[in-house]
Protein backbone atom coordinates (compact mmCIF):
# COMPACT_ATOMS: atom_id res chain seq x y z
CA UNK A 1 0.00 0.00 0.00
CA UNK A 2 2.82 2.41 0.88
CA UNK A 3 4.57 1.76 -2.43
CA UNK A 4 1.31 2.25 -4.34
CA UNK A 5 0.86 5.58 -2.60
CA UNK A 6 4.42 6.69 -3.33
CA UNK A 7 3.89 5.76 -6.98
CA UNK A 8 0.58 7.69 -6.94
CA UNK A 9 -1.38 4.62 -7.91
CA UNK A 10 -3.80 5.33 -5.04
CA UNK A 11 -5.09 8.68 -3.76
CA UNK A 12 -4.22 10.37 -0.47
CA UNK A 13 -7.77 9.64 0.68
CA UNK A 14 -7.46 5.91 -0.10
CA UNK A 15 -4.07 5.71 1.59
CA UNK A 16 -5.41 7.33 4.78
CA UNK A 17 -8.41 5.01 4.84
CA UNK A 18 -6.16 1.97 4.51
CA UNK A 19 -3.78 3.26 7.21
CA UNK A 20 -6.74 3.74 9.55
CA UNK A 21 -7.93 0.21 8.84
CA UNK A 22 -4.48 -1.30 9.44
CA UNK A 23 -4.26 0.68 12.70
CA UNK A 24 -7.46 -0.96 13.94
CA UNK A 25 -9.68 2.06 13.39
CA UNK A 26 -13.17 1.33 12.09
CA UNK A 27 -16.54 2.99 11.39
CA UNK A 28 -18.01 0.35 13.73
CA UNK A 29 -16.36 1.76 16.88
CA UNK A 30 -16.81 5.41 17.85
CA UNK A 31 -13.85 5.17 20.21
CA UNK A 32 -11.60 4.04 17.34
CA UNK A 33 -13.22 5.95 14.48
CA UNK A 34 -11.09 6.73 11.40
CA UNK A 35 -9.13 9.95 11.85
CA UNK A 36 -8.23 12.42 9.09
CA UNK A 37 -6.21 15.65 9.28
CA UNK A 38 -7.26 19.25 9.17
CA UNK A 39 -5.50 20.23 5.96
CA UNK A 40 -6.52 23.88 5.45
CA UNK A 41 -6.29 27.00 7.56
CA UNK A 42 -8.01 29.42 5.18
CA UNK A 43 -11.74 29.42 5.87
CA UNK A 44 -12.38 33.13 5.28
CA UNK A 45 -11.24 33.95 1.72
CA UNK A 46 -13.76 34.38 -1.07
CA UNK A 47 -11.74 32.01 -3.25
CA UNK A 48 -9.55 29.06 -2.26
CA UNK A 49 -6.16 29.15 -3.98
CA UNK A 50 -4.66 25.66 -3.73
CA UNK A 51 -1.48 26.89 -5.42
CA UNK A 52 -0.74 29.05 -2.38
CA UNK A 53 1.05 27.12 0.42
CA UNK A 54 -0.24 29.66 2.95
CA UNK A 55 -3.79 28.26 2.78
CA UNK A 56 -2.65 24.90 4.19
CA UNK A 57 -2.19 23.84 7.79
CA UNK A 58 1.34 22.84 8.88
CA UNK A 59 1.05 19.05 8.72
CA UNK A 60 4.32 18.52 10.59
CA UNK A 61 2.80 19.75 13.87
CA UNK A 62 -0.11 18.44 15.98
CA UNK A 63 -3.28 20.49 15.67
CA UNK A 64 -3.02 21.53 19.32
CA UNK A 65 0.61 22.59 19.20
CA UNK A 66 -0.23 25.99 20.73
CA UNK A 67 -0.57 24.26 24.12
CA UNK A 68 2.91 22.72 24.15
CA UNK A 69 3.92 24.78 27.22
CA UNK A 70 1.92 22.40 29.39
CA UNK A 71 4.56 19.69 29.08
CA UNK A 72 7.30 21.74 30.72
CA UNK A 73 5.00 23.11 33.43
CA UNK A 74 3.19 19.88 34.27
CA UNK A 75 4.11 18.11 37.48
CA UNK A 76 2.13 15.38 39.22
CA UNK A 77 2.84 15.64 42.97
CA UNK A 78 2.21 11.90 43.37
CA UNK A 79 4.47 11.01 40.47
CA UNK A 80 1.81 8.74 38.94
CA UNK A 81 1.09 10.66 35.73
CA UNK A 82 3.72 11.14 33.05
CA UNK A 83 4.17 14.57 31.51
CA UNK A 84 1.95 15.39 28.55
CA UNK A 85 1.22 18.20 26.11
CA UNK A 86 -2.52 17.57 25.69
CA UNK A 87 -5.05 16.45 28.28
CA UNK A 88 -7.62 15.45 25.66
CA UNK A 89 -7.26 13.56 22.38
CA UNK A 90 -7.37 14.22 18.64
CA UNK A 91 -9.99 11.48 18.15
CA UNK A 92 -12.73 10.24 20.49
CA UNK A 93 -16.37 9.16 20.46
CA UNK A 94 -17.70 12.54 21.62
CA UNK A 95 -15.82 14.25 18.82
CA UNK A 96 -17.32 11.97 16.19
CA UNK A 97 -20.83 12.62 17.52
CA UNK A 98 -20.03 16.33 17.62
CA UNK A 99 -19.31 16.41 13.89
CA UNK A 100 -22.16 14.06 12.89
CA UNK A 101 -24.88 15.45 15.18
CA UNK A 102 -27.26 16.09 12.26
CA UNK A 103 -27.17 12.48 11.01
CA UNK A 104 -28.71 9.43 12.64
CA UNK A 105 -27.78 7.31 14.54
CA UNK A 106 -25.27 9.90 15.78
CA UNK A 107 -28.05 12.35 16.71
CA UNK A 108 -29.60 9.83 19.11
CA UNK A 109 -26.18 8.87 20.49
CA UNK A 110 -25.39 12.54 21.12
CA UNK A 111 -28.71 13.03 22.96
CA UNK A 112 -28.00 9.96 25.09
CA UNK A 113 -24.54 11.32 25.91
CA UNK A 114 -26.12 14.63 26.98
CA UNK A 115 -28.63 12.97 29.35
CA UNK A 116 -31.62 13.12 27.02
CA UNK A 117 -31.23 16.49 25.30
CA UNK A 118 -29.08 18.36 22.79
CA UNK A 119 -25.99 20.02 24.17
CA UNK A 120 -25.86 23.81 24.49
CA UNK A 121 -26.02 25.36 21.01
CA UNK A 122 -22.73 27.24 21.49
CA UNK A 123 -20.88 23.96 22.00
CA UNK A 124 -22.34 22.28 18.93
CA UNK A 125 -20.76 21.96 15.51
CA UNK A 126 -22.43 24.92 13.82
CA UNK A 127 -19.71 26.49 11.65
CA UNK A 128 -16.54 25.26 9.95
CA UNK A 129 -14.73 28.65 10.18
CA UNK A 130 -15.75 28.95 13.85
CA UNK A 131 -14.59 25.40 14.60
CA UNK A 132 -11.17 26.14 13.12
CA UNK A 133 -10.94 29.40 15.08
CA UNK A 134 -11.88 27.56 18.27
CA UNK A 135 -8.99 25.16 17.69
CA UNK A 136 -6.66 28.15 17.46
CA UNK A 137 -8.11 29.84 20.57
CA UNK A 138 -8.93 26.92 22.87
CA UNK A 139 -5.99 24.89 24.24
CA UNK A 140 -8.41 22.16 25.36
CA UNK A 141 -9.67 21.39 21.83
CA UNK A 142 -7.33 19.31 19.66
CA UNK A 143 -9.83 17.44 17.47
CA UNK A 144 -8.71 16.33 14.04
CA UNK A 145 -11.28 15.55 11.32
CA UNK A 146 -13.24 12.47 10.27
CA UNK A 147 -13.40 11.04 6.71
CA UNK A 148 -16.91 12.42 6.13
CA UNK A 149 -15.40 15.88 5.61
CA UNK A 150 -14.11 14.62 2.27
CA UNK A 151 -17.10 12.78 0.78
CA UNK A 152 -20.39 13.23 2.69
CA UNK A 153 -22.07 16.64 2.16
CA UNK A 154 -25.28 15.55 3.91
CA UNK A 155 -23.67 15.72 7.35
CA UNK A 156 -23.41 19.50 6.89
CA UNK A 157 -27.17 19.88 6.42
CA UNK A 158 -29.93 19.69 9.01
CA UNK A 159 -32.12 17.61 6.70
CA UNK A 160 -34.10 16.15 9.61
CA UNK A 161 -35.04 19.58 10.94
CA UNK A 162 -33.66 19.03 14.46
CA UNK A 163 -34.12 21.90 16.91
CA UNK A 164 -30.49 22.57 17.79
CA UNK A 165 -31.16 25.80 19.67
CA UNK A 166 -29.62 29.23 19.11
CA UNK A 167 -26.28 30.86 19.88
CA UNK A 168 -26.25 32.99 23.03
CA UNK A 169 -24.44 36.06 21.73
CA UNK A 170 -25.81 36.41 18.19
CA UNK A 171 -29.16 34.64 18.80
CA UNK A 172 -28.48 32.87 15.50
CA UNK A 173 -30.49 29.64 15.13
CA UNK A 174 -28.25 26.59 14.67
CA UNK A 175 -29.37 24.81 11.51
CA UNK A 176 -27.14 23.84 8.57
CA UNK A 177 -23.39 24.09 9.21
CA UNK A 178 -21.99 27.51 8.23
CA UNK A 179 -19.49 26.97 5.41
CA UNK A 180 -16.29 28.86 4.49
CA UNK A 181 -16.86 31.79 2.15
CA UNK A 182 -15.20 29.89 -0.70
CA UNK A 183 -17.76 27.07 -0.50
CA UNK A 184 -21.11 27.83 -2.16
CA UNK A 185 -22.89 24.66 -1.01
CA UNK A 186 -22.15 21.52 1.03
CA UNK A 187 -21.35 19.71 -2.23
CA UNK A 188 -19.00 22.51 -3.27
CA UNK A 189 -17.25 22.35 0.11
CA UNK A 190 -16.71 18.59 -0.21
CA UNK A 191 -15.47 18.93 -3.79
CA UNK A 192 -12.93 21.66 -2.93
CA UNK A 193 -11.91 20.06 0.37
CA UNK A 194 -11.25 16.73 -1.37
CA UNK A 195 -9.35 18.58 -4.09
CA UNK A 196 -7.23 20.17 -1.35
CA UNK A 197 -6.53 16.74 0.15
CA UNK A 198 -5.24 15.51 -3.21
CA UNK A 199 -3.25 18.68 -3.91
CA UNK A 200 0.47 18.73 -4.56
CA UNK A 201 1.18 20.45 -1.24
CA UNK A 202 -0.64 17.83 0.83
CA UNK A 203 0.86 14.97 -1.20
CA UNK A 204 4.32 16.32 -0.35
CA UNK A 205 3.65 16.81 3.38
CA UNK A 206 1.05 14.21 4.38
CA UNK A 207 3.75 11.80 5.60
CA UNK A 208 4.64 14.33 8.33
CA UNK A 209 1.14 14.09 9.81
CA UNK A 210 1.13 10.30 9.40
CA UNK A 211 4.33 10.15 11.50
CA UNK A 212 2.45 11.93 14.31
CA UNK A 213 -0.71 9.80 14.24
CA UNK A 214 0.41 6.38 13.01
CA UNK A 215 4.21 6.51 13.02
CA UNK A 216 7.31 6.92 15.11
CA UNK A 217 6.36 10.30 16.61
CA UNK A 218 3.50 8.82 18.65
CA UNK A 219 5.57 8.21 21.79
CA UNK A 220 9.03 8.39 23.28
CA UNK A 221 11.64 11.11 22.67
CA UNK A 222 10.40 11.69 19.10
CA UNK A 223 6.91 12.49 20.44
CA UNK A 224 8.33 14.90 23.03
CA UNK A 225 10.39 16.69 20.37
CA UNK A 226 7.36 16.88 18.07
CA UNK A 227 5.13 18.29 20.90
CA UNK A 228 2.93 15.25 20.44
CA UNK A 229 2.52 13.68 23.91
CA UNK A 230 -1.05 12.91 24.97
CA UNK A 231 -2.36 12.15 28.46
C-alpha angles and dihedrals in degrees: 000000000000092000091048089053093048089050089048092239089131129037127251088250093054092046092052092048091052092047090052091050093049089049090057096255116142142171086237095068121054090196091057100032118156111274126213129182132254098244104177134055099182109090098143108058121103090229130031112228107198090183090067113084089203092074092064129085117242100260093192092071132061114256091245096049091128088076096056092116089077092075095062094042098044118105127164108209090208093049092229100115122064119226116273141179098214129037093196131044139252091234130031141138095262090053092053091050089046092059096039099042093124094056128071136267086026092058091059092043090052091050090050090050090052094052097260104322142070116274120252109295093237091060095049127098099263105141136026095210090047092048091053091047090050089055089054094046103036117067090194095061116077101149118153120201135272125232093256089077087073104045115009114076093170093074088067093059129074092223092157093055096235116182100238096170129235135284115262100226103038097026085224112160112239108234126127115012112268108243131212114271091251092060115079096186139000089265091051090050092052092046094051094039091052089046088053091051090054094043124122092250094055092043089056096047107029092096089065091061091043089056089057098047105029105010146062096304093068095092145356127038092328090058092049091050091047092049087240106128116130128196 
